[in-house]
Each structure stands twice: as C-alpha cells, then as structure tokens.
Amino acid sequence: MDAKREREVAVKAVLKSECNNYLYEYLILRREQDSFIETSQSEHARYLAELTEQQNFNERAQLALNAFELERKSPVVSRFWSEVAEEVKQRKEEENAVRSASLGHLSIFGKTLTQYANTQEASTKDMNLSTNHRKRGIEVVIDNEENGSNKKEKENTENDSDNNENLPSRNNNENSSSGFENEEINFDLTNISKELNREPTV
C-alpha cells in the first residue's frame, strides 16, 4: 500500500465516528503505518489534504477541518509530537553510538594493520641484512679458496721449476756412474788378458 492510500484509509477510519480530537486519532493511526512522517508540519499538511478530498463525501470531514486549528494546539497533540521527537532523538543517538563503535573498531583495526606492516617491514630489513651478511661471508670464503688455490698453483709451479733445474745434475750423475762402471769392466778385461798371457807354454 502506498503512502496516499494509507493516509486515505486512516482518515476514513477516523471519520466513521464522532471524535473529541480528530487530528489526534488520525495521528495515532498514522504512527502505525510505514509511510508515517516524523514531522508535524508534513503530517498535518497531508491530513488537511485528505480531509479536503473527503468533505464532499463525509460530513465529519468538514467538522474535522473546522476543528483542526484547535486540535493542532491541544495538549494531546503536542504530547504526541514530543514523544515522536524523543524517539527520533534516541534512535539517532543509538545510530551515532553504533557508528562511533564501528569507527572505533576500524581505528583499532587500522592501528593493528599499521603495526603489522611495520613489523613486517622491520622483519624484511633484518632478512635483507642477514642475506647480505651471508653473501659477504660466501664471497670471503670464495676469495679465500681462490687465494689458496692460486697459492697452491704457485707452489706447484715453483716445485716443477726446481725439479726441472735438478734434472741435468741427475743426468750427469747417472752418466758419470755409467762411465765408471764401463771403466771397471774394461779394467777387468785387461787383467784377465794379462793373466792369460802369463800362463807357461808347453
């Protein structure tokens, strides 16, 4: 049911019987409807519009129009709108409290995220420093190994050079030894020949 139809139903219900305060009875019914407006000026204007449409079909509509100004200022109508205003105020306060609580949770959540991000950033920096130290350590080890390898190669080269220098002396020694042995063999052969010549002839 739309707002126009709801107002029409409320007015017809009020005009079915004579009332001490038509406006107040109308407002009580309107408050239960979904299209109720929580401001007196808006509801009163629409109430008058509905009465104007109904006055040609219902004698009580004209009575309600004539009594409107007095009823609008009556204590019951004033109290009615005071209660509505208090309800609106409480509802807004509750909404603000919920909004503030939500913002508070968001703020805490935001701080938590910021702290987490800072922690992650610090952890990343520490990991990078540790990685750099490990890389430097590996580079030092590699440099040491390369230096050691170069040193060994140098030592081997020097040893090979020394060995090559000693080769001629060894060859000379071997040659001299071989010559000495040949002299001994020649000497033995000479002695044997002499001994054979000394044997007596028959």
Sine and cosine of phi, psi and omega as CSV:
sin_phi,cos_phi,sin_psi,cos_psi,sin_omega,cos_omega
0.00,0.00,0.76,-0.66,-0.02,-1.00
-0.99,0.15,0.14,-0.99,-0.08,-1.00
-0.88,0.47,-0.65,0.76,0.00,-1.00
-0.88,0.47,-0.68,0.73,0.00,-1.00
-0.92,0.39,-0.62,0.79,0.02,-1.00
-0.91,0.42,-0.66,0.75,0.03,-1.00
-0.91,0.42,-0.64,0.77,0.02,-1.00
-0.89,0.46,-0.68,0.74,0.02,-1.00
-0.89,0.46,-0.68,0.73,-0.02,-1.00
-0.90,0.44,-0.70,0.72,0.00,-1.00
-0.89,0.45,-0.72,0.70,0.00,-1.00
-0.89,0.46,-0.60,0.80,0.02,-1.00
-0.91,0.41,-0.63,0.77,-0.01,-1.00
-0.94,0.34,-0.62,0.78,-0.08,-1.00
-0.98,0.20,-0.04,1.00,0.01,-1.00
-0.93,0.38,-0.45,0.89,-0.01,-1.00
-0.64,-0.77,0.34,-0.94,0.00,-1.00
-0.95,0.30,0.66,-0.75,-0.05,-1.00
-0.79,-0.61,0.42,-0.91,0.11,-0.99
-0.97,0.25,-0.49,0.87,0.00,-1.00
-0.56,-0.83,1.00,-0.09,-0.04,-1.00
-0.89,0.46,-0.66,0.75,-0.04,-1.00
-0.89,0.46,-0.71,0.71,-0.02,-1.00
-0.89,0.45,-0.69,0.72,0.01,-1.00
-0.89,0.46,-0.62,0.78,0.04,-1.00
-0.89,0.45,-0.71,0.71,-0.03,-1.00
-0.90,0.44,-0.60,0.80,0.03,-1.00
-0.88,0.48,-0.70,0.71,0.02,-1.00
-0.92,0.39,-0.66,0.75,-0.03,-1.00
-0.90,0.43,-0.53,0.85,-0.04,-1.00
-0.90,0.45,-0.41,0.91,0.00,-1.00
-1.00,0.07,-0.15,0.99,-0.04,-1.00
-1.00,-0.07,0.48,-0.88,-0.05,-1.00
-0.91,0.41,-0.48,0.88,-0.07,-1.00
-1.00,0.04,0.15,0.99,-0.01,-1.00
-0.88,0.48,0.72,-0.70,0.01,-1.00
-0.97,-0.25,0.75,-0.66,-0.15,-0.99
-1.00,0.04,0.52,0.86,0.11,-0.99
-0.76,-0.65,0.71,-0.70,-0.08,-1.00
-0.90,0.43,-0.64,0.77,-0.05,-1.00
-0.88,0.48,-0.70,0.71,-0.03,-1.00
-0.92,0.39,-0.72,0.70,-0.03,-1.00
-0.92,0.39,-0.64,0.77,-0.01,-1.00
-0.91,0.41,-0.63,0.77,-0.01,-1.00
-0.90,0.44,-0.66,0.75,-0.01,-1.00
-0.95,0.31,-0.53,0.85,0.06,-1.00
-0.90,0.44,-0.71,0.71,0.02,-1.00
-0.90,0.44,-0.61,0.79,0.02,-1.00
-0.90,0.43,-0.65,0.76,0.01,-1.00
-0.93,0.37,-0.65,0.76,0.03,-1.00
-0.89,0.45,-0.63,0.78,0.00,-1.00
-0.89,0.46,-0.63,0.77,0.02,-1.00
-0.94,0.35,-0.52,0.85,-0.09,-1.00
-1.00,0.02,-0.22,0.98,-0.13,-0.99
-0.92,0.40,-0.40,0.92,0.04,-1.00
-0.98,0.19,-0.23,0.97,-0.04,-1.00
-0.91,-0.42,-0.24,0.97,-0.09,-1.00
-0.60,-0.80,0.83,-0.55,-0.03,-1.00
-0.91,0.42,-0.54,0.84,-0.03,-1.00
-0.93,0.36,-0.38,0.92,0.04,-1.00
-0.89,0.45,-0.63,0.78,0.04,-1.00
-0.93,0.37,-0.61,0.79,0.06,-1.00
-0.89,0.46,-0.67,0.75,0.00,-1.00
-0.91,0.42,-0.61,0.79,0.04,-1.00
-0.91,0.42,-0.66,0.75,-0.01,-1.00
-0.93,0.38,-0.51,0.86,-0.06,-1.00
-1.00,-0.02,-0.02,1.00,-0.14,-0.99
-0.85,0.52,-0.76,0.65,-0.08,-1.00
-0.87,0.49,-0.65,0.76,0.03,-1.00
-0.93,0.36,-0.68,0.73,-0.02,-1.00
-0.91,0.41,-0.57,0.82,-0.02,-1.00
-0.88,0.47,-0.55,0.84,-0.04,-1.00
-1.00,-0.08,0.06,1.00,-0.05,-1.00
-0.94,0.34,0.44,-0.90,0.00,-1.00
-0.87,0.50,-0.61,0.79,-0.05,-1.00
-0.92,0.39,-0.62,0.78,0.03,-1.00
-0.94,0.34,-0.65,0.76,0.04,-1.00
-0.88,0.47,-0.67,0.74,0.02,-1.00
-0.91,0.42,-0.61,0.79,0.02,-1.00
-0.85,0.53,-0.75,0.66,-0.04,-1.00
-0.95,0.31,-0.44,0.90,0.10,-1.00
-0.92,0.39,-0.66,0.75,0.04,-1.00
-0.91,0.43,-0.66,0.75,0.03,-1.00
-0.88,0.47,-0.70,0.72,0.00,-1.00
-0.89,0.46,-0.62,0.78,0.02,-1.00
-0.91,0.41,-0.65,0.76,0.04,-1.00
-0.89,0.45,-0.67,0.74,0.03,-1.00
-0.88,0.47,-0.68,0.74,0.01,-1.00
-0.88,0.47,-0.72,0.69,0.00,-1.00
-0.89,0.46,-0.66,0.76,0.00,-1.00
-0.90,0.43,-0.65,0.76,0.02,-1.00
-0.92,0.40,-0.62,0.78,0.04,-1.00
-0.89,0.45,-0.66,0.75,0.04,-1.00
-0.90,0.44,-0.67,0.74,0.03,-1.00
-0.89,0.46,-0.66,0.75,0.02,-1.00
-0.91,0.41,-0.62,0.79,0.02,-1.00
-0.90,0.44,-0.69,0.73,0.03,-1.00
-0.90,0.44,-0.67,0.74,0.01,-1.00
-0.90,0.44,-0.68,0.73,0.01,-1.00
-0.90,0.44,-0.66,0.75,0.03,-1.00
-0.89,0.46,-0.65,0.76,0.02,-1.00
-0.90,0.43,-0.68,0.73,0.03,-1.00
-0.91,0.42,-0.60,0.80,0.04,-1.00
-0.89,0.46,-0.69,0.72,0.04,-1.00
-0.90,0.44,-0.65,0.76,0.03,-1.00
-0.90,0.43,-0.62,0.78,0.02,-1.00
-0.90,0.44,-0.71,0.70,0.03,-1.00
-0.89,0.46,-0.68,0.73,0.01,-1.00
-0.89,0.46,-0.65,0.76,0.03,-1.00
-0.90,0.44,-0.67,0.75,0.04,-1.00
-0.90,0.45,-0.65,0.76,0.02,-1.00
-0.88,0.47,-0.69,0.73,0.03,-1.00
-0.89,0.46,-0.64,0.77,0.01,-1.00
-0.90,0.44,-0.70,0.71,0.03,-1.00
-0.88,0.47,-0.66,0.75,0.01,-1.00
-0.89,0.45,-0.68,0.74,0.00,-1.00
-0.89,0.45,-0.67,0.74,0.02,-1.00
-0.90,0.44,-0.65,0.76,0.03,-1.00
-0.89,0.45,-0.69,0.72,0.01,-1.00
-0.90,0.44,-0.63,0.78,0.00,-1.00
-0.91,0.42,-0.69,0.73,0.03,-1.00
-0.90,0.44,-0.66,0.76,0.02,-1.00
-0.89,0.45,-0.65,0.76,0.02,-1.00
-0.90,0.44,-0.65,0.76,0.03,-1.00
-0.89,0.46,-0.69,0.73,0.02,-1.00
-0.88,0.48,-0.66,0.75,0.02,-1.00
-0.90,0.45,-0.65,0.76,0.02,-1.00
-0.91,0.42,-0.67,0.75,0.03,-1.00
-0.89,0.46,-0.69,0.72,0.01,-1.00
-0.89,0.46,-0.65,0.76,0.02,-1.00
-0.90,0.44,-0.66,0.75,0.02,-1.00
-0.90,0.44,-0.66,0.75,0.03,-1.00
-0.89,0.46,-0.68,0.74,0.01,-1.00
-0.90,0.45,-0.66,0.75,0.02,-1.00
-0.88,0.47,-0.68,0.73,0.01,-1.00
-0.90,0.44,-0.64,0.77,0.03,-1.00
-0.88,0.47,-0.67,0.75,0.02,-1.00
-0.90,0.43,-0.66,0.75,0.02,-1.00
-0.89,0.46,-0.64,0.77,0.02,-1.00
-0.90,0.44,-0.69,0.72,0.01,-1.00
-0.88,0.48,-0.69,0.72,0.00,-1.00
-0.89,0.46,-0.68,0.73,0.03,-1.00
-0.88,0.47,-0.68,0.74,0.01,-1.00
-0.89,0.45,-0.67,0.74,0.01,-1.00
-0.90,0.43,-0.66,0.75,0.02,-1.00
-0.91,0.42,-0.66,0.76,0.03,-1.00
-0.90,0.44,-0.66,0.75,0.03,-1.00
-0.90,0.44,-0.65,0.76,0.01,-1.00
-0.91,0.42,-0.67,0.74,0.02,-1.00
-0.90,0.44,-0.61,0.79,0.00,-1.00
-0.91,0.42,-0.68,0.73,0.01,-1.00
-0.90,0.44,-0.67,0.74,0.01,-1.00
-0.88,0.47,-0.63,0.78,0.02,-1.00
-0.91,0.42,-0.69,0.72,0.01,-1.00
-0.89,0.46,-0.68,0.73,0.01,-1.00
-0.89,0.46,-0.63,0.77,0.01,-1.00
-0.90,0.44,-0.68,0.73,0.02,-1.00
-0.90,0.43,-0.65,0.76,0.01,-1.00
-0.90,0.44,-0.65,0.76,0.03,-1.00
-0.89,0.46,-0.62,0.79,0.01,-1.00
-0.90,0.43,-0.68,0.74,0.02,-1.00
-0.90,0.44,-0.66,0.75,-0.01,-1.00
-0.90,0.44,-0.64,0.77,0.01,-1.00
-0.91,0.41,-0.58,0.81,0.02,-1.00
-0.93,0.37,-0.53,0.85,-0.03,-1.00
-0.99,0.17,-0.26,0.97,-0.05,-1.00
-0.87,0.50,-0.70,0.71,-0.01,-1.00
-0.88,0.48,-0.65,0.76,-0.02,-1.00
-0.90,0.43,-0.62,0.79,0.03,-1.00
-0.90,0.43,-0.67,0.74,0.00,-1.00
-0.89,0.45,-0.63,0.77,0.02,-1.00
-0.89,0.45,-0.68,0.74,0.00,-1.00
-0.89,0.45,-0.67,0.74,-0.02,-1.00
-0.91,0.42,-0.64,0.77,0.00,-1.00
-0.91,0.41,-0.66,0.75,-0.01,-1.00
-0.91,0.41,-0.62,0.79,0.02,-1.00
-0.91,0.42,-0.64,0.77,0.01,-1.00
-0.91,0.42,-0.62,0.78,0.01,-1.00
-0.91,0.41,-0.63,0.78,0.01,-1.00
-0.89,0.45,-0.67,0.74,0.01,-1.00
-0.90,0.44,-0.63,0.77,0.02,-1.00
-0.90,0.45,-0.62,0.78,0.03,-1.00
-0.90,0.44,-0.66,0.75,0.01,-1.00
-0.89,0.46,-0.67,0.74,0.01,-1.00
-0.89,0.46,-0.69,0.72,0.02,-1.00
-0.89,0.46,-0.63,0.78,0.00,-1.00
-0.90,0.45,-0.68,0.73,0.01,-1.00
-0.90,0.45,-0.67,0.75,0.01,-1.00
-0.89,0.45,-0.61,0.79,0.01,-1.00
-0.91,0.42,-0.69,0.72,0.01,-1.00
-0.89,0.45,-0.67,0.74,0.00,-1.00
-0.89,0.45,-0.64,0.77,0.00,-1.00
-0.90,0.43,-0.64,0.77,0.03,-1.00
-0.89,0.45,-0.68,0.73,-0.02,-1.00
-0.89,0.45,-0.63,0.78,0.00,-1.00
-0.91,0.41,-0.59,0.81,-0.01,-1.00
-0.94,0.33,-0.43,0.90,-0.02,-1.00
-0.98,0.21,-0.23,0.97,-0.05,-1.00
-0.91,0.42,0.66,-0.75,-0.04,-1.00
-0.93,0.37,0.52,-0.85,0.04,-1.00
-1.00,-0.01,0.52,-0.85,-0.03,-1.00
-1.00,-0.09,0.00,0.00,0.00,0.00
